[in-house]
Amino acid sequence: LFRDLALFRDLALFRDLALFRDLALFRDLALFRDLALFRDLAIFARRRRRHSLLSCDEAAFRRGAS
């Protein structure tokens, strides 16, 4: 009986460790996904800003040309 209880306790411990490892992995994956999303948003915002700056320059050029 004690050996069986010890076995069950060990199995429960391994299951819990595996669960925590999986949760940590999922948390890390979620973090990387969020970082990638933020990086993509930052790149997109920078491109839009650059595009709007080009548009301002183009508008100024057109005003100067007319």
mmCIF file of the N, C-alpha and C atoms, coordinates in Angstrom:
data_MODEL
# 
_entry.id   MODEL 
# 
loop_
_atom_site.group_PDB 
_atom_site.id 
_atom_site.type_symbol 
_atom_site.label_atom_id 
_atom_site.label_alt_id 
_atom_site.label_comp_id 
_atom_site.label_asym_id 
_atom_site.label_entity_id 
_atom_site.label_seq_id 
_atom_site.pdbx_PDB_ins_code 
_atom_site.Cartn_x 
_atom_site.Cartn_y 
_atom_site.Cartn_z 
_atom_site.occupancy 
_atom_site.B_iso_or_equiv 
_atom_site.pdbx_formal_charge 
_atom_site.auth_seq_id 
_atom_site.auth_comp_id 
_atom_site.auth_asym_id 
_atom_site.auth_atom_id 
_atom_site.pdbx_PDB_model_num 
ATOM 1   N N  . LEU A 1 1  ? 0.829 -1.201 0.000   1.00 0.00 ? 1  LEU A N  1 
ATOM 2   C CA . LEU A 1 1  ? 0.000 0.000  0.000   1.00 0.00 ? 1  LEU A CA 1 
ATOM 3   C C  . LEU A 1 1  ? 0.878 1.272  0.000   1.00 0.00 ? 1  LEU A C  1 
ATOM 4   N N  . PHE A 1 2  ? 1.893 1.295  0.879   1.00 0.00 ? 2  PHE A N  1 
ATOM 5   C CA . PHE A 1 2  ? 2.759 2.481  0.928   1.00 0.00 ? 2  PHE A CA 1 
ATOM 6   C C  . PHE A 1 2  ? 3.508 2.671  -0.387  1.00 0.00 ? 2  PHE A C  1 
ATOM 7   N N  . ARG A 1 3  ? 3.943 1.533  -0.951  1.00 0.00 ? 3  ARG A N  1 
ATOM 8   C CA . ARG A 1 3  ? 4.659 1.637  -2.222  1.00 0.00 ? 3  ARG A CA 1 
ATOM 9   C C  . ARG A 1 3  ? 3.727 2.202  -3.292  1.00 0.00 ? 3  ARG A C  1 
ATOM 10  N N  . ASP A 1 4  ? 2.464 1.737  -3.298  1.00 0.00 ? 4  ASP A N  1 
ATOM 11  C CA . ASP A 1 4  ? 1.489 2.238  -4.269  1.00 0.00 ? 4  ASP A CA 1 
ATOM 12  C C  . ASP A 1 4  ? 1.216 3.723  -4.057  1.00 0.00 ? 4  ASP A C  1 
ATOM 13  N N  . LEU A 1 5  ? 1.091 4.122  -2.801  1.00 0.00 ? 5  LEU A N  1 
ATOM 14  C CA . LEU A 1 5  ? 0.855 5.535  -2.502  1.00 0.00 ? 5  LEU A CA 1 
ATOM 15  C C  . LEU A 1 5  ? 2.048 6.382  -2.961  1.00 0.00 ? 5  LEU A C  1 
ATOM 16  N N  . ALA A 1 6  ? 3.258 5.862  -2.715  1.00 0.00 ? 6  ALA A N  1 
ATOM 17  C CA . ALA A 1 6  ? 4.456 6.581  -3.141  1.00 0.00 ? 6  ALA A CA 1 
ATOM 18  C C  . ALA A 1 6  ? 4.476 6.705  -4.669  1.00 0.00 ? 6  ALA A C  1 
ATOM 19  N N  . LEU A 1 7  ? 4.087 5.638  -5.338  1.00 0.00 ? 7  LEU A N  1 
ATOM 20  C CA . LEU A 1 7  ? 4.039 5.654  -6.803  1.00 0.00 ? 7  LEU A CA 1 
ATOM 21  C C  . LEU A 1 7  ? 3.036 6.689  -7.299  1.00 0.00 ? 7  LEU A C  1 
ATOM 22  N N  . PHE A 1 8  ? 1.855 6.687  -6.690  1.00 0.00 ? 8  PHE A N  1 
ATOM 23  C CA . PHE A 1 8  ? 0.836 7.662  -7.099  1.00 0.00 ? 8  PHE A CA 1 
ATOM 24  C C  . PHE A 1 8  ? 1.308 9.090  -6.823  1.00 0.00 ? 8  PHE A C  1 
ATOM 25  N N  . ARG A 1 9  ? 1.975 9.261  -5.672  1.00 0.00 ? 9  ARG A N  1 
ATOM 26  C CA . ARG A 1 9  ? 2.471 10.600 -5.337  1.00 0.00 ? 9  ARG A CA 1 
ATOM 27  C C  . ARG A 1 9  ? 3.516 11.031 -6.372  1.00 0.00 ? 9  ARG A C  1 
ATOM 28  N N  . ASP A 1 10 ? 4.412 10.111 -6.737  1.00 0.00 ? 10 ASP A N  1 
ATOM 29  C CA . ASP A 1 10 ? 5.431 10.428 -7.741  1.00 0.00 ? 10 ASP A CA 1 
ATOM 30  C C  . ASP A 1 10 ? 4.789 10.737 -9.093  1.00 0.00 ? 10 ASP A C  1 
ATOM 31  N N  . LEU A 1 11 ? 3.786 9.952  -9.468  1.00 0.00 ? 11 LEU A N  1 
ATOM 32  C CA . LEU A 1 11 ? 3.105 10.200 -10.737 1.00 0.00 ? 11 LEU A CA 1 
ATOM 33  C C  . LEU A 1 11 ? 2.407 11.559 -10.720 1.00 0.00 ? 11 LEU A C  1 
ATOM 34  N N  . ALA A 1 12 ? 1.785 11.875 -9.577  1.00 0.00 ? 12 ALA A N  1 
ATOM 35  C CA . ALA A 1 12 ? 1.112 13.167 -9.459  1.00 0.00 ? 12 ALA A CA 1 
ATOM 36  C C  . ALA A 1 12 ? 2.133 14.299 -9.551  1.00 0.00 ? 12 ALA A C  1 
ATOM 37  N N  . LEU A 1 13 ? 3.294 14.091 -8.919  1.00 0.00 ? 13 LEU A N  1 
ATOM 38  C CA . LEU A 1 13 ? 4.349 15.102 -8.966  1.00 0.00 ? 13 LEU A CA 1 
ATOM 39  C C  . LEU A 1 13 ? 4.837 15.295 -10.402 1.00 0.00 ? 13 LEU A C  1 
ATOM 40  N N  . PHE A 1 14 ? 5.088 14.190 -11.092 1.00 0.00 ? 14 PHE A N  1 
ATOM 41  C CA . PHE A 1 14 ? 5.544 14.305 -12.487 1.00 0.00 ? 14 PHE A CA 1 
ATOM 42  C C  . PHE A 1 14 ? 4.485 14.984 -13.345 1.00 0.00 ? 14 PHE A C  1 
ATOM 43  N N  . ARG A 1 15 ? 3.215 14.625 -13.088 1.00 0.00 ? 15 ARG A N  1 
ATOM 44  C CA . ARG A 1 15 ? 2.131 15.247 -13.867 1.00 0.00 ? 15 ARG A CA 1 
ATOM 45  C C  . ARG A 1 15 ? 2.091 16.749 -13.595 1.00 0.00 ? 15 ARG A C  1 
ATOM 46  N N  . ASP A 1 16 ? 2.230 17.125 -12.317 1.00 0.00 ? 16 ASP A N  1 
ATOM 47  C CA . ASP A 1 16 ? 2.220 18.548 -11.974 1.00 0.00 ? 16 ASP A CA 1 
ATOM 48  C C  . ASP A 1 16 ? 3.416 19.271 -12.588 1.00 0.00 ? 16 ASP A C  1 
ATOM 49  N N  . LEU A 1 17 ? 4.585 18.627 -12.538 1.00 0.00 ? 17 LEU A N  1 
ATOM 50  C CA . LEU A 1 17 ? 5.770 19.257 -13.142 1.00 0.00 ? 17 LEU A CA 1 
ATOM 51  C C  . LEU A 1 17 ? 5.584 19.426 -14.643 1.00 0.00 ? 17 LEU A C  1 
ATOM 52  N N  . ALA A 1 18 ? 5.022 18.403 -15.272 1.00 0.00 ? 18 ALA A N  1 
ATOM 53  C CA . ALA A 1 18 ? 4.775 18.485 -16.710 1.00 0.00 ? 18 ALA A CA 1 
ATOM 54  C C  . ALA A 1 18 ? 3.776 19.594 -17.011 1.00 0.00 ? 18 ALA A C  1 
ATOM 55  N N  . LEU A 1 19 ? 2.768 19.706 -16.150 1.00 0.00 ? 19 LEU A N  1 
ATOM 56  C CA . LEU A 1 19 ? 1.760 20.753 -16.339 1.00 0.00 ? 19 LEU A CA 1 
ATOM 57  C C  . LEU A 1 19 ? 2.395 22.134 -16.201 1.00 0.00 ? 19 LEU A C  1 
ATOM 58  N N  . PHE A 1 20 ? 3.204 22.303 -15.140 1.00 0.00 ? 20 PHE A N  1 
ATOM 59  C CA . PHE A 1 20 ? 3.863 23.601 -14.953 1.00 0.00 ? 20 PHE A CA 1 
ATOM 60  C C  . PHE A 1 20 ? 4.805 23.898 -16.113 1.00 0.00 ? 20 PHE A C  1 
ATOM 61  N N  . ARG A 1 21 ? 5.511 22.875 -16.570 1.00 0.00 ? 21 ARG A N  1 
ATOM 62  C CA . ARG A 1 21 ? 6.428 23.087 -17.706 1.00 0.00 ? 21 ARG A CA 1 
ATOM 63  C C  . ARG A 1 21 ? 5.626 23.511 -18.934 1.00 0.00 ? 21 ARG A C  1 
ATOM 64  N N  . ASP A 1 22 ? 4.485 22.829 -19.161 1.00 0.00 ? 22 ASP A N  1 
ATOM 65  C CA . ASP A 1 22 ? 3.648 23.182 -20.310 1.00 0.00 ? 22 ASP A CA 1 
ATOM 66  C C  . ASP A 1 22 ? 3.087 24.586 -20.175 1.00 0.00 ? 22 ASP A C  1 
ATOM 67  N N  . LEU A 1 23 ? 2.647 24.931 -18.965 1.00 0.00 ? 23 LEU A N  1 
ATOM 68  C CA . LEU A 1 23 ? 2.110 26.277 -18.751 1.00 0.00 ? 23 LEU A CA 1 
ATOM 69  C C  . LEU A 1 23 ? 3.195 27.321 -18.987 1.00 0.00 ? 23 LEU A C  1 
ATOM 70  N N  . ALA A 1 24 ? 4.406 27.041 -18.505 1.00 0.00 ? 24 ALA A N  1 
ATOM 71  C CA . ALA A 1 24 ? 5.522 27.964 -18.716 1.00 0.00 ? 24 ALA A CA 1 
ATOM 72  C C  . ALA A 1 24 ? 5.811 28.099 -20.213 1.00 0.00 ? 24 ALA A C  1 
ATOM 73  N N  . LEU A 1 25 ? 5.753 26.971 -20.919 1.00 0.00 ? 25 LEU A N  1 
ATOM 74  C CA . LEU A 1 25 ? 5.986 26.996 -22.359 1.00 0.00 ? 25 LEU A CA 1 
ATOM 75  C C  . LEU A 1 25 ? 4.923 27.827 -23.056 1.00 0.00 ? 25 LEU A C  1 
ATOM 76  N N  . PHE A 1 26 ? 3.665 27.588 -22.683 1.00 0.00 ? 26 PHE A N  1 
ATOM 77  C CA . PHE A 1 26 ? 2.578 28.365 -23.296 1.00 0.00 ? 26 PHE A CA 1 
ATOM 78  C C  . PHE A 1 26 ? 2.724 29.847 -22.965 1.00 0.00 ? 26 PHE A C  1 
ATOM 79  N N  . ARG A 1 27 ? 3.111 30.139 -21.714 1.00 0.00 ? 27 ARG A N  1 
ATOM 80  C CA . ARG A 1 27 ? 3.288 31.541 -21.329 1.00 0.00 ? 27 ARG A CA 1 
ATOM 81  C C  . ARG A 1 27 ? 4.408 32.171 -22.159 1.00 0.00 ? 27 ARG A C  1 
ATOM 82  N N  . ASP A 1 28 ? 5.514 31.414 -22.328 1.00 0.00 ? 28 ASP A N  1 
ATOM 83  C CA . ASP A 1 28 ? 6.629 31.927 -23.132 1.00 0.00 ? 28 ASP A CA 1 
ATOM 84  C C  . ASP A 1 28 ? 6.209 32.122 -24.585 1.00 0.00 ? 28 ASP A C  1 
ATOM 85  N N  . LEU A 1 29 ? 5.452 31.161 -25.116 1.00 0.00 ? 29 LEU A N  1 
ATOM 86  C CA . LEU A 1 29 ? 4.991 31.297 -26.496 1.00 0.00 ? 29 LEU A CA 1 
ATOM 87  C C  . LEU A 1 29 ? 4.067 32.499 -26.635 1.00 0.00 ? 29 LEU A C  1 
ATOM 88  N N  . ALA A 1 30 ? 3.190 32.691 -25.642 1.00 0.00 ? 30 ALA A N  1 
ATOM 89  C CA . ALA A 1 30 ? 2.282 33.843 -25.680 1.00 0.00 ? 30 ALA A CA 1 
ATOM 90  C C  . ALA A 1 30 ? 3.084 35.135 -25.611 1.00 0.00 ? 30 ALA A C  1 
ATOM 91  N N  . LEU A 1 31 ? 4.125 35.126 -24.774 1.00 0.00 ? 31 LEU A N  1 
ATOM 92  C CA . LEU A 1 31 ? 4.975 36.311 -24.647 1.00 0.00 ? 31 LEU A CA 1 
ATOM 93  C C  . LEU A 1 31 ? 5.668 36.604 -25.970 1.00 0.00 ? 31 LEU A C  1 
ATOM 94  N N  . PHE A 1 32 ? 6.238 35.557 -26.584 1.00 0.00 ? 32 PHE A N  1 
ATOM 95  C CA . PHE A 1 32 ? 6.914 35.773 -27.868 1.00 0.00 ? 32 PHE A CA 1 
ATOM 96  C C  . PHE A 1 32 ? 5.930 36.252 -28.923 1.00 0.00 ? 32 PHE A C  1 
ATOM 97  N N  . ARG A 1 33 ? 4.717 35.680 -28.900 1.00 0.00 ? 33 ARG A N  1 
ATOM 98  C CA . ARG A 1 33 ? 3.707 36.098 -29.874 1.00 0.00 ? 33 ARG A CA 1 
ATOM 99  C C  . ARG A 1 33 ? 3.344 37.564 -29.645 1.00 0.00 ? 33 ARG A C  1 
ATOM 100 N N  . ASP A 1 34 ? 3.182 37.951 -28.375 1.00 0.00 ? 34 ASP A N  1 
ATOM 101 C CA . ASP A 1 34 ? 2.855 39.347 -28.069 1.00 0.00 ? 34 ASP A CA 1 
ATOM 102 C C  . ASP A 1 34 ? 3.987 40.274 -28.484 1.00 0.00 ? 34 ASP A C  1 
ATOM 103 N N  . LEU A 1 35 ? 5.239 39.854 -28.215 1.00 0.00 ? 35 LEU A N  1 
ATOM 104 C CA . LEU A 1 35 ? 6.387 40.685 -28.601 1.00 0.00 ? 35 LEU A CA 1 
ATOM 105 C C  . LEU A 1 35 ? 6.442 40.837 -30.113 1.00 0.00 ? 35 LEU A C  1 
ATOM 106 N N  . ALA A 1 36 ? 6.177 39.738 -30.820 1.00 0.00 ? 36 ALA A N  1 
ATOM 107 C CA . ALA A 1 36 ? 6.183 39.798 -32.285 1.00 0.00 ? 36 ALA A CA 1 
ATOM 108 C C  . ALA A 1 36 ? 5.077 40.719 -32.771 1.00 0.00 ? 36 ALA A C  1 
ATOM 109 N N  . LEU A 1 37 ? 3.926 40.648 -32.101 1.00 0.00 ? 37 LEU A N  1 
ATOM 110 C CA . LEU A 1 37 ? 2.810 41.515 -32.482 1.00 0.00 ? 37 LEU A CA 1 
ATOM 111 C C  . LEU A 1 37 ? 3.172 42.974 -32.255 1.00 0.00 ? 37 LEU A C  1 
ATOM 112 N N  . PHE A 1 38 ? 3.751 43.267 -31.075 1.00 0.00 ? 38 PHE A N  1 
ATOM 113 C CA . PHE A 1 38 ? 4.149 44.643 -30.787 1.00 0.00 ? 38 PHE A CA 1 
ATOM 114 C C  . PHE A 1 38 ? 5.207 45.112 -31.785 1.00 0.00 ? 38 PHE A C  1 
ATOM 115 N N  . ARG A 1 39 ? 6.146 44.229 -32.123 1.00 0.00 ? 39 ARG A N  1 
ATOM 116 C CA . ARG A 1 39 ? 7.197 44.600 -33.078 1.00 0.00 ? 39 ARG A CA 1 
ATOM 117 C C  . ARG A 1 39 ? 6.565 44.906 -34.439 1.00 0.00 ? 39 ARG A C  1 
ATOM 118 N N  . ASP A 1 40 ? 5.619 44.037 -34.851 1.00 0.00 ? 40 ASP A N  1 
ATOM 119 C CA . ASP A 1 40 ? 4.958 44.262 -36.138 1.00 0.00 ? 40 ASP A CA 1 
ATOM 120 C C  . ASP A 1 40 ? 4.164 45.559 -36.129 1.00 0.00 ? 40 ASP A C  1 
ATOM 121 N N  . LEU A 1 41 ? 3.487 45.841 -35.012 1.00 0.00 ? 41 LEU A N  1 
ATOM 122 C CA . LEU A 1 41 ? 2.720 47.086 -34.914 1.00 0.00 ? 41 LEU A CA 1 
ATOM 123 C C  . LEU A 1 41 ? 3.652 48.288 -34.963 1.00 0.00 ? 41 LEU A C  1 
ATOM 124 N N  . ALA A 1 42 ? 4.803 48.168 -34.295 1.00 0.00 ? 42 ALA A N  1 
ATOM 125 C CA . ALA A 1 42 ? 5.773 49.264 -34.291 1.00 0.00 ? 42 ALA A CA 1 
ATOM 126 C C  . ALA A 1 42 ? 6.304 49.499 -35.701 1.00 0.00 ? 42 ALA A C  1 
ATOM 127 N N  . ILE A 1 43 ? 6.609 48.415 -36.409 1.00 0.00 ? 43 ILE A N  1 
ATOM 128 C CA . ILE A 1 43 ? 7.101 48.545 -37.791 1.00 0.00 ? 43 ILE A CA 1 
ATOM 129 C C  . ILE A 1 43 ? 6.014 49.180 -38.657 1.00 0.00 ? 43 ILE A C  1 
ATOM 130 N N  . PHE A 1 44 ? 4.777 48.715 -38.462 1.00 0.00 ? 44 PHE A N  1 
ATOM 131 C CA . PHE A 1 44 ? 3.661 49.261 -39.240 1.00 0.00 ? 44 PHE A CA 1 
ATOM 132 C C  . PHE A 1 44 ? 3.484 50.748 -38.950 1.00 0.00 ? 44 PHE A C  1 
ATOM 133 N N  . ALA A 1 45 ? 3.564 51.120 -37.667 1.00 0.00 ? 45 ALA A N  1 
ATOM 134 C CA . ALA A 1 45 ? 3.416 52.532 -37.284 1.00 0.00 ? 45 ALA A CA 1 
ATOM 135 C C  . ALA A 1 45 ? 4.547 53.370 -37.884 1.00 0.00 ? 45 ALA A C  1 
ATOM 136 N N  . ARG A 1 46 ? 5.766 52.809 -37.849 1.00 0.00 ? 46 ARG A N  1 
ATOM 137 C CA . ARG A 1 46 ? 6.902 53.536 -38.431 1.00 0.00 ? 46 ARG A CA 1 
ATOM 138 C C  . ARG A 1 46 ? 6.713 53.725 -39.927 1.00 0.00 ? 46 ARG A C  1 
ATOM 139 N N  . ARG A 1 47 ? 6.244 52.677 -40.603 1.00 0.00 ? 47 ARG A N  1 
ATOM 140 C CA . ARG A 1 47 ? 6.022 52.784 -42.049 1.00 0.00 ? 47 ARG A CA 1 
ATOM 141 C C  . ARG A 1 47 ? 4.956 53.818 -42.353 1.00 0.00 ? 47 ARG A C  1 
ATOM 142 N N  . ARG A 1 48 ? 3.886 53.801 -41.554 1.00 0.00 ? 48 ARG A N  1 
ATOM 143 C CA . ARG A 1 48 ? 2.813 54.779 -41.778 1.00 0.00 ? 48 ARG A CA 1 
ATOM 144 C C  . ARG A 1 48 ? 3.327 56.191 -41.551 1.00 0.00 ? 48 ARG A C  1 
ATOM 145 N N  . ARG A 1 49 ? 4.149 56.348 -40.494 1.00 0.00 ? 49 ARG A N  1 
ATOM 146 C CA . ARG A 1 49 ? 4.688 57.676 -40.197 1.00 0.00 ? 49 ARG A CA 1 
ATOM 147 C C  . ARG A 1 49 ? 5.593 58.124 -41.358 1.00 0.00 ? 49 ARG A C  1 
ATOM 148 N N  . ARG A 1 50 ? 6.432 57.204 -41.825 1.00 0.00 ? 50 ARG A N  1 
ATOM 149 C CA . ARG A 1 50 ? 7.324 57.530 -42.934 1.00 0.00 ? 50 ARG A CA 1 
ATOM 150 C C  . ARG A 1 50 ? 6.501 57.873 -44.169 1.00 0.00 ? 50 ARG A C  1 
ATOM 151 N N  . HIS A 1 51 ? 5.441 57.102 -44.402 1.00 0.00 ? 51 HIS A N  1 
ATOM 152 C CA . HIS A 1 51 ? 4.581 57.346 -45.556 1.00 0.00 ? 51 HIS A CA 1 
ATOM 153 C C  . HIS A 1 51 ? 3.904 58.718 -45.435 1.00 0.00 ? 51 HIS A C  1 
ATOM 154 N N  . SER A 1 52 ? 3.434 59.049 -44.223 1.00 0.00 ? 52 SER A N  1 
ATOM 155 C CA . SER A 1 52 ? 2.777 60.347 -44.058 1.00 0.00 ? 52 SER A CA 1 
ATOM 156 C C  . SER A 1 52 ? 3.787 61.484 -44.209 1.00 0.00 ? 52 SER A C  1 
ATOM 157 N N  . LEU A 1 53 ? 5.037 61.264 -43.766 1.00 0.00 ? 53 LEU A N  1 
ATOM 158 C CA . LEU A 1 53 ? 6.071 62.284 -43.958 1.00 0.00 ? 53 LEU A CA 1 
ATOM 159 C C  . LEU A 1 53 ? 6.346 62.475 -45.442 1.00 0.00 ? 53 LEU A C  1 
ATOM 160 N N  . LEU A 1 54 ? 6.407 61.367 -46.172 1.00 0.00 ? 54 LEU A N  1 
ATOM 161 C CA . LEU A 1 54 ? 6.606 61.475 -47.618 1.00 0.00 ? 54 LEU A CA 1 
ATOM 162 C C  . LEU A 1 54 ? 5.440 62.214 -48.249 1.00 0.00 ? 54 LEU A C  1 
ATOM 163 N N  . SER A 1 55 ? 4.242 61.930 -47.769 1.00 0.00 ? 55 SER A N  1 
ATOM 164 C CA . SER A 1 55 ? 3.064 62.609 -48.314 1.00 0.00 ? 55 SER A CA 1 
ATOM 165 C C  . SER A 1 55 ? 3.139 64.107 -48.048 1.00 0.00 ? 55 SER A C  1 
ATOM 166 N N  . CYS A 1 56 ? 3.602 64.502 -46.860 1.00 0.00 ? 56 CYS A N  1 
ATOM 167 C CA . CYS A 1 56 ? 3.750 65.927 -46.538 1.00 0.00 ? 56 CYS A CA 1 
ATOM 168 C C  . CYS A 1 56 ? 4.774 66.571 -47.470 1.00 0.00 ? 56 CYS A C  1 
ATOM 169 N N  . ASP A 1 57 ? 5.907 65.876 -47.671 1.00 0.00 ? 57 ASP A N  1 
ATOM 170 C CA . ASP A 1 57 ? 6.943 66.409 -48.564 1.00 0.00 ? 57 ASP A CA 1 
ATOM 171 C C  . ASP A 1 57 ? 6.398 66.552 -49.982 1.00 0.00 ? 57 ASP A C  1 
ATOM 172 N N  . GLU A 1 58 ? 5.639 65.546 -50.406 1.00 0.00 ? 58 GLU A N  1 
ATOM 173 C CA . GLU A 1 58 ? 5.076 65.573 -51.748 1.00 0.00 ? 58 GLU A CA 1 
ATOM 174 C C  . GLU A 1 58 ? 4.085 66.735 -51.882 1.00 0.00 ? 58 GLU A C  1 
ATOM 175 N N  . ALA A 1 59 ? 3.263 66.941 -50.840 1.00 0.00 ? 59 ALA A N  1 
ATOM 176 C CA . ALA A 1 59 ? 2.293 68.042 -50.880 1.00 0.00 ? 59 ALA A CA 1 
ATOM 177 C C  . ALA A 1 59 ? 3.025 69.383 -50.915 1.00 0.00 ? 59 ALA A C  1 
ATOM 178 N N  . ALA A 1 60 ? 4.103 69.509 -50.130 1.00 0.00 ? 60 ALA A N  1 
ATOM 179 C CA . ALA A 1 60 ? 4.885 70.751 -50.121 1.00 0.00 ? 60 ALA A CA 1 
ATOM 180 C C  . ALA A 1 60 ? 5.530 70.976 -51.489 1.00 0.00 ? 60 ALA A C  1 
ATOM 181 N N  . PHE A 1 61 ? 6.025 69.910 -52.088 1.00 0.00 ? 61 PHE A N  1 
ATOM 182 C CA . PHE A 1 61 ? 6.645 70.012 -53.410 1.00 0.00 ? 61 PHE A CA 1 
ATOM 183 C C  . PHE A 1 61 ? 5.623 70.486 -54.440 1.00 0.00 ? 61 PHE A C  1 
ATOM 184 N N  . ARG A 1 62 ? 4.414 69.899 -54.351 1.00 0.00 ? 62 ARG A N  1 
ATOM 185 C CA . ARG A 1 62 ? 3.367 70.291 -55.297 1.00 0.00 ? 62 ARG A CA 1 
ATOM 186 C C  . ARG A 1 62 ? 2.962 71.749 -55.101 1.00 0.00 ? 62 ARG A C  1 
ATOM 187 N N  . ARG A 1 63 ? 2.894 72.166 -53.849 1.00 0.00 ? 63 ARG A N  1 
ATOM 188 C CA . ARG A 1 63 ? 2.549 73.574 -53.584 1.00 0.00 ? 63 ARG A CA 1 
ATOM 189 C C  . ARG A 1 63 ? 3.639 74.492 -54.148 1.00 0.00 ? 63 ARG A C  1 
ATOM 190 N N  . GLY A 1 64 ? 4.888 74.064 -53.971 1.00 0.00 ? 64 GLY A N  1 
ATOM 191 C CA . GLY A 1 64 ? 5.990 74.884 -54.475 1.00 0.00 ? 64 GLY A CA 1 
ATOM 192 C C  . GLY A 1 64 ? 6.038 74.896 -55.986 1.00 0.00 ? 64 GLY A C  1 
ATOM 193 N N  . ALA A 1 65 ? 5.623 73.800 -56.613 1.00 0.00 ? 65 ALA A N  1 
ATOM 194 C CA . ALA A 1 65 ? 5.690 73.698 -58.074 1.00 0.00 ? 65 ALA A CA 1 
ATOM 195 C C  . ALA A 1 65 ? 4.580 74.503 -58.726 1.00 0.00 ? 65 ALA A C  1 
ATOM 196 N N  . SER A 1 66 ? 3.485 74.724 -58.031 1.00 0.00 ? 66 SER A N  1 
ATOM 197 C CA . SER A 1 66 ? 2.352 75.417 -58.667 1.00 0.00 ? 66 SER A CA 1 
ATOM 198 C C  . SER A 1 66 ? 2.456 76.921 -58.561 1.00 0.00 ? 66 SER A C  1 
# 
